[in-house]
Amino acid sequence: MEIFGIISMCLFVFCFVPQIILTFKSKNVSGVSPGLWTMVVLGYFTGLIYTASLKDVVLITTYLLGLILSSVVLFGYYRFR
């Protein structure tokens, strides 16, 4: 059943990649909501703190990668606004 956790991790984490590519290629952030992405970053950060206590490698990896990639989207917003 762990395979479903790994597949879920990949889908949830790498769903940010198209937004990152679009933002950095077009340098246009008119459709990006900074409030949403701030909450996403904070959600991944707090989730990472919680899952670190569980010592679940799949969840820690999911939250860590999600935090990094969502932070890149937020960085892109402030860079190109």
Backbone torsions as a table, in degrees:
resi	resn	phi	psi	omega
1	MET	NA	-17.9	-179.7
2	GLU	-62.8	-25.0	179.8
3	ILE	-60.7	-34.9	178.5
4	PHE	-67.0	-35.8	175.5
5	GLY	-64.9	-39.7	179.4
6	ILE	-69.0	-42.3	177.2
7	ILE	-62.7	-44.9	178.5
8	SER	-60.1	-43.1	178.6
9	MET	-58.4	-48.3	-178.9
10	CYS	-60.8	-44.7	-179.1
11	LEU	-65.5	-46.0	-178.6
12	PHE	-68.3	-38.4	-177.0
13	VAL	-76.6	-47.1	-173.1
14	PHE	-83.2	1.3	173.6
15	CYS	-69.1	-15.3	178.1
16	PHE	-80.1	-21.5	-174.2
17	VAL	-58.5	-45.9	178.3
18	PRO	-58.8	-37.7	178.3
19	GLN	-67.0	-39.3	178.4
20	ILE	-63.6	-46.9	179.8
21	ILE	-61.5	-47.6	-179.7
22	LEU	-60.7	-44.3	-178.4
23	THR	-63.4	-46.0	-175.2
24	PHE	-79.1	-25.9	175.4
25	LYS	-75.2	-47.1	-174.3
26	SER	-87.2	-21.4	-174.5
27	LYS	55.9	28.2	-179.1
28	ASN	-118.4	120.5	-178.8
29	VAL	-118.2	23.1	-176.5
30	SER	-61.9	-26.8	-179.6
31	GLY	-98.6	6.1	-178.0
32	VAL	-96.2	128.8	179.4
33	SER	-96.4	111.8	-179.5
34	PRO	-64.0	-31.7	178.0
35	GLY	-63.6	-44.6	178.3
36	LEU	-60.8	-49.1	-175.5
37	TRP	-69.7	-29.9	174.6
38	THR	-64.6	-43.1	178.1
39	MET	-66.6	-36.5	177.3
40	VAL	-62.8	-46.9	178.9
41	VAL	-60.0	-47.3	179.3
42	LEU	-63.8	-37.5	177.3
43	GLY	-63.6	-44.1	177.6
44	TYR	-67.1	-37.7	-180.0
45	PHE	-63.3	-49.3	-180.0
46	THR	-67.9	-35.4	175.8
47	GLY	-64.4	-36.5	178.1
48	LEU	-65.1	-41.7	177.8
49	ILE	-60.6	-45.1	-179.6
50	TYR	-65.5	-48.5	-176.3
51	THR	-69.3	-23.6	175.3
52	ALA	-61.9	-34.9	179.0
53	SER	-70.6	-24.0	179.5
54	LEU	-82.2	-20.5	-178.8
55	LYS	59.5	37.0	177.3
56	ASP	-97.8	110.6	-172.9
57	VAL	-60.8	-40.6	-179.1
58	VAL	-64.5	-46.2	-180.0
59	LEU	-67.5	-41.7	178.2
60	ILE	-61.0	-44.6	178.7
61	THR	-62.4	-42.9	178.8
62	THR	-59.4	-50.9	-177.7
63	TYR	-68.6	-36.0	179.2
64	LEU	-67.0	-48.1	178.3
65	LEU	-65.2	-40.0	177.1
66	GLY	-61.7	-41.2	177.8
67	LEU	-62.9	-44.7	-179.4
68	ILE	-64.2	-50.6	-175.6
69	LEU	-68.8	-38.7	177.9
70	SER	-69.5	-31.3	174.6
71	SER	-66.1	-35.0	176.7
72	VAL	-64.5	-41.4	176.9
73	VAL	-61.4	-46.2	-179.8
74	LEU	-64.3	-40.6	176.0
75	PHE	-59.9	-45.0	178.2
76	GLY	-59.0	-38.6	178.4
77	TYR	-60.1	-51.2	-176.9
78	TYR	-71.1	-25.1	177.7
79	ARG	-74.3	-38.7	-172.0
80	PHE	-106.8	4.4	-177.8
81	ARG	-70.9	NA	NA
